[in-house]
């Protein structure tokens, strides 16, 4: 039986690369995201019966419709990769608007919760029961960058959600883990080559790694049997300034 995987934020970056890697690892892919054009292109790249479904993870009804379609198409879900995420402008904390704060919280935290909740229900009902949920965390879950309060706060919260989901899933054969990524080269991180804010107030370029390496790590976590789990994995550009920060 071919396993079914759902990737959110799958139209670009880590999500798209992970969808390709998961397909190569033997999963049938469902790709979800807000932008239909890149999502459709990603599904064509993935191939092997991959489908693209437009979804706004911030909207409970949109998430409900997504999981109804997954169940109708495939009758089960073996893997959810909660990848969708956004950041806020790097402005002083006191200048951050409520709308900017809320946009990050709604996508990174509430969206991950809504998808986790829907996946949990489906994985408990299906036969054979169980499955795996992988959350895209960040090195910001451990050490923040300057001017990143909304993003950092949500990634800390994702760590708590990962732990709770892992604990609550034990009785139902649902495993949950988190991958914390540092400096993967995507459209969102291309600016790192020009300079990234440092704790001393300076701007310095930082080393990056290819998103395909993150994708390979996600596929490795996803391919484990359900009696084994990577609870937390850190994957980062080797020479980025993480160890020794502060």
C-alpha positions as CSV (number, residue, x, y, z in Angstrom):
1,X,0.0,0.0,0.0
2,X,1.4,3.4,-1.1
3,X,1.5,5.8,1.9
4,X,-0.2,9.2,1.6
5,X,1.5,12.5,2.6
6,X,0.1,16.0,2.9
7,X,2.5,18.9,2.7
8,X,1.3,22.5,3.5
9,X,3.0,25.5,2.0
10,X,4.0,23.1,-0.8
11,X,4.2,25.6,-3.7
12,X,7.8,26.7,-3.1
13,X,10.9,26.4,-1.0
14,X,11.2,23.7,1.6
15,X,7.6,22.5,1.1
16,X,8.1,21.9,-2.6
17,X,11.5,20.3,-2.2
18,X,10.1,18.0,0.6
19,X,7.1,17.0,-1.6
20,X,9.6,15.8,-4.3
21,X,11.7,13.9,-1.8
22,X,8.7,12.3,-0.2
23,X,7.4,11.2,-3.6
24,X,10.8,9.6,-4.3
25,X,10.5,7.9,-0.9
26,X,7.3,6.2,-2.0
27,X,4.6,8.5,-0.8
28,X,1.6,9.7,-2.8
29,X,1.5,13.5,-2.4
30,X,-1.2,16.0,-1.7
31,X,0.1,19.5,-2.0
32,X,-1.7,22.4,-0.2
33,X,-1.1,26.1,-0.3
34,X,-2.8,29.4,-0.9
35,X,-1.4,30.2,-4.4
36,X,-2.8,27.9,-7.1
37,X,-0.3,28.6,-9.8
38,X,3.0,27.6,-8.0
39,X,1.1,24.8,-6.3
40,X,0.0,23.3,-9.6
41,X,3.5,23.6,-11.0
42,X,4.9,21.8,-7.9
43,X,2.4,19.0,-8.4
44,X,3.5,18.6,-11.9
45,X,7.2,18.4,-10.8
46,X,6.4,15.9,-8.1
47,X,4.3,13.7,-10.5
48,X,3.3,10.1,-9.4
49,X,-0.3,11.1,-9.0
50,X,0.3,14.2,-6.8
51,X,-2.6,16.5,-6.5
52,X,-2.7,20.2,-5.6
53,X,-5.5,21.6,-3.3
54,X,-5.8,25.3,-2.6
55,X,-6.1,25.9,1.1
56,X,-5.7,28.7,3.6
57,X,-4.4,27.1,6.8
58,X,-5.6,30.1,8.8
59,X,-9.2,29.3,7.9
60,X,-10.9,26.4,9.8
61,X,-13.4,25.8,7.0
62,X,-10.6,25.8,4.4
63,X,-8.7,23.2,6.5
64,X,-11.8,21.1,7.0
65,X,-12.5,21.0,3.2
66,X,-8.8,20.1,2.6
67,X,-9.0,17.0,4.9
68,X,-12.4,16.0,3.6
69,X,-10.9,15.9,0.1
70,X,-7.8,14.0,1.3
71,X,-10.1,11.4,2.9
72,X,-12.4,11.2,-0.2
73,X,-9.4,10.8,-2.6
74,X,-7.2,8.4,-0.5
75,X,-9.3,7.2,2.4
76,X,-6.3,7.8,4.8
77,X,-3.4,10.0,5.6
78,X,0.0,8.6,6.7
79,X,2.0,11.8,7.0
80,X,1.3,15.5,7.6
81,X,4.2,17.9,7.1
82,X,3.1,21.2,8.7
83,X,5.4,23.5,6.6
84,X,3.4,26.6,5.9
85,X,4.8,29.6,7.6
86,X,5.4,33.4,7.3
87,X,7.5,36.1,8.9
88,X,7.0,39.7,9.8
89,X,9.0,42.7,8.7
90,X,12.2,43.2,10.9
91,X,11.1,46.3,12.7
92,X,11.5,47.4,16.3
93,X,9.1,45.5,18.5
94,X,7.2,48.7,19.5
95,X,6.6,49.5,15.8
96,X,5.1,46.1,15.0
97,X,1.4,46.4,14.2
98,X,-1.2,44.1,15.6
99,X,-2.1,43.0,12.0
100,X,1.6,42.0,11.4
101,X,1.7,40.1,14.6
102,X,-1.6,38.4,14.0
103,X,-0.7,37.4,10.4
104,X,2.3,35.4,11.7
105,X,0.4,33.8,14.6
106,X,-2.5,32.8,12.4
107,X,-0.3,31.1,9.8
108,X,2.5,29.6,11.9
109,X,0.7,28.6,15.0
110,X,-3.1,28.5,14.4
111,X,-2.7,27.0,11.0
112,X,-0.4,24.3,12.3
113,X,-2.8,23.5,15.1
114,X,-5.8,23.3,12.7
115,X,-4.1,20.9,10.4
116,X,-2.8,18.8,13.3
117,X,-6.3,18.6,14.8
118,X,-7.8,17.5,11.5
119,X,-5.0,15.0,10.8
120,X,-5.3,13.6,14.4
121,X,-9.0,12.8,13.9
122,X,-8.4,11.2,10.5
123,X,-5.4,9.1,11.7
124,X,-7.4,7.9,14.7
125,X,-10.4,6.8,12.5
126,X,-8.6,5.2,9.6
127,X,-7.6,1.5,9.4
128,X,-4.9,0.7,10.0
129,X,-4.9,3.6,12.4
130,X,-2.1,6.0,13.1
131,X,0.3,8.1,11.2
132,X,3.0,10.8,11.6
133,X,3.0,14.5,11.9
134,X,6.2,16.6,11.3
135,X,6.2,20.3,12.2
136,X,8.6,22.8,10.6
137,X,10.2,24.5,13.5
138,X,13.2,26.8,13.3
139,X,16.5,27.5,15.0
140,X,14.5,30.5,16.3
141,X,12.7,28.1,18.5
142,X,15.9,28.0,20.5
143,X,17.8,31.2,19.7
144,X,16.0,34.2,18.2
145,X,17.3,36.7,15.7
146,X,17.0,40.4,16.4
147,X,13.7,42.0,15.4
148,X,11.8,38.7,15.1
149,X,9.4,38.6,18.0
150,X,6.3,37.2,16.1
151,X,8.2,34.5,14.2
152,X,10.3,33.5,17.3
153,X,7.2,33.4,19.6
154,X,5.3,31.1,17.2
155,X,8.3,28.8,16.7
156,X,8.6,28.4,20.4
157,X,4.9,27.6,20.5
158,X,5.4,25.0,17.8
159,X,7.8,23.2,20.0
160,X,5.2,23.0,22.7
161,X,2.6,21.8,20.2
162,X,5.0,19.2,19.0
163,X,5.6,17.8,22.5
164,X,1.9,17.8,23.3
165,X,1.0,16.1,20.0
166,X,3.6,13.5,20.5
167,X,2.3,12.8,24.0
168,X,-1.4,12.7,23.1
169,X,-0.7,10.6,20.0
170,X,1.0,7.7,21.8
171,X,-2.2,5.9,22.5
172,X,-3.4,6.1,18.9
173,X,-0.1,5.2,17.0
174,X,0.4,8.8,16.0
175,X,4.0,10.0,16.1
176,X,5.0,13.7,16.0
177,X,8.4,15.3,15.5
178,X,9.9,18.6,14.6
179,X,12.6,19.7,12.2
180,X,14.4,22.9,13.1
181,X,15.9,24.5,10.0
182,X,18.7,27.0,9.8
183,X,19.6,29.0,6.7
184,X,18.0,26.8,4.0
185,X,18.2,28.7,0.7
186,X,14.7,29.5,-0.5
187,X,12.9,32.5,-2.0
188,X,12.4,33.8,1.5
189,X,16.0,33.5,2.6
190,X,17.8,34.8,-0.5
191,X,18.5,38.0,1.3
192,X,21.0,36.2,3.6
193,X,23.6,36.5,0.9
194,X,23.4,40.3,1.2
195,X,23.2,40.5,5.0
196,X,21.2,39.4,8.0
197,X,20.8,41.3,11.3
198,X,23.2,40.2,14.0
199,X,22.9,40.5,17.8
200,X,25.5,43.2,17.9
201,X,23.4,45.4,15.5
202,X,25.5,44.7,12.4
203,X,24.4,43.2,9.1
204,X,26.5,40.3,7.9
205,X,26.0,37.7,5.1
206,X,25.5,34.2,6.4
207,X,26.2,30.7,4.8
208,X,23.2,28.8,3.4
209,X,22.5,25.2,2.4
210,X,20.2,23.8,-0.3
211,X,16.6,23.2,0.6
212,X,17.0,19.7,-0.9
213,X,19.0,18.7,2.2
214,X,16.1,19.7,4.5
215,X,13.8,17.7,2.2
216,X,16.0,14.6,2.5
217,X,15.9,15.0,6.3
218,X,12.1,15.3,6.2
219,X,11.9,12.1,4.1
220,X,14.1,10.3,6.5
221,X,11.9,11.2,9.5
222,X,8.8,10.3,7.5
223,X,10.1,6.9,6.4
224,X,10.6,5.5,9.9
225,X,8.2,2.9,11.2
226,X,5.7,4.2,13.7
227,X,7.5,2.5,16.6
228,X,10.4,4.9,16.0
229,X,10.3,8.7,16.0
230,X,12.7,11.7,15.6
231,X,11.2,14.0,18.2
232,X,13.5,16.9,17.3
233,X,16.1,17.3,14.5
234,X,18.3,20.3,13.8
235,X,19.6,20.8,10.3
236,X,21.5,23.9,9.4
237,X,24.2,25.4,7.2
238,X,27.4,24.1,8.9
239,X,29.1,27.5,9.2
240,X,26.1,29.7,10.1
241,X,26.4,31.6,13.4
242,X,24.1,29.5,15.6
243,X,26.4,27.7,18.1
244,X,28.0,30.4,20.1
245,X,25.4,33.1,19.5
246,X,24.7,35.6,22.2
